[in-house]
């Protein structure tokens, strides 16, 4: 079933390091914008989701390798409405001057004359279109090529190992070509373009600055604002959420807990399926505050920067229950 056509069109162009776009028509029919980059004009990488009202994005903060890219901006319609894709805008990214806080790029841009197809799909795996997998029980980080294609054409290879020789724990994420992982004693990353599969020896991860003694159970990335979040979850004590800034190369304590839903509110209902509910956790005080337990699942909504956190109160003992919360972005 095809959705109703939205009453908006979108055009995009580049101004220095900024990709900017304009909406012609009623922007109230839109849910958000999605920015893609491509090296071949067909296979797209999702770079960021952007909230309605924002009409620009700085490509320089994403750590893209020097190369020729085509940038597309999709206007995503509200439910039952269609999407609209801009024409591609060509961008050549070349190394700029040295920046102690990270790479800086200069862009030269010309418009693409080809009309973008709204049937093109995107993978968030990376610019190389491969899937990257960490392992709970071993140190290897693997690459799976062509994950959406014929399994007979896929290959699996080890591209890196963790810095402490142990497995990785929870969620992972990309900013540009940097893959950030949670590897027990560190939050770390690899640049996938520098780590070919089955090299001898494989790449080793680079740790982010974190306090001594952390146990990192999950990470999440915010490519729009340049942040990496890491959950320090020792198990025997409350978890802390740390935030690393790419711009300043520093890490700061971000969250230590949250507000418990008030009694009788919709979020106080503990669902165990579509129809089943459980009693409220007696260890929590309705309407009060509580620290995080074993936090291992992190996710950033790139349309607004909100951080989602999932916890296991049984600290990995698979108790069959858990909690989830959301924290709005604090810049």
Secondary structure, DSSP 8 states (H G I E B T S, - for coil): ---B--SEEEEEEEETTEEEEEEEE-GGGEEEEEEEEESSSSSEEEEEEEETT--EEEGGGG---SEEEEEEEEEEESTTB--EE---EEEEEEE-S--TTS--EEEEEEE--S---TT--EESS-TT--EEE--SSSSEEEEESSTTS-GGG--EEEEEE-TTSS---S--EEETTEEEEE-BS-EEEEEGGG--TT-SS-EE-EE----TT--EEEEEEETTTTEEEEEE--SSS-BEEEEEETTTTEEEEEESEEE---TTSGGG-EESSSS-EE---TTS-TTSEEEB-EEEEEEEETTTTEEEEEEETTTTS--S--EEEEE----
